[in-house]
Amino acid sequence: MKKAYPIVLSPVKNGFVVYVPDFDNNTEGYDMDDVTEMAKDAIGLLGITPKYEGRGIPELSPIELIEHEEDDTVVTAEVDFDECHGCYEQS
């Protein structure tokens, strides 16, 4: 199951701070490629536990409703939660 979660990129001296509103979590990166990968990793890690426990993954917030500062950029980070199928299976 692929989902494209909105992320807020806030410029800082050495790159960007990334806020993932649907998971109420922050990460950071040096450039756009790094920021996108860091956001995907954070979302994947935060989403796999509720999925595994049967609680479900947070729903996507509409990108146009994401609050942000004037200098921020709001984009999406696509994560495939099925990519890690079987990660928690024990042998």
Buried (B, 14 or more C-beta within 10 A) or exposed (E): EEBEBBBBBBEEEEBBBBBBBBBEBBBBBEEEEBBBEBBBEBBBBBBBEEBEEEEEBBEEEEBEEBEBEEEBEBBBBEBEBEEBEEEEEEE
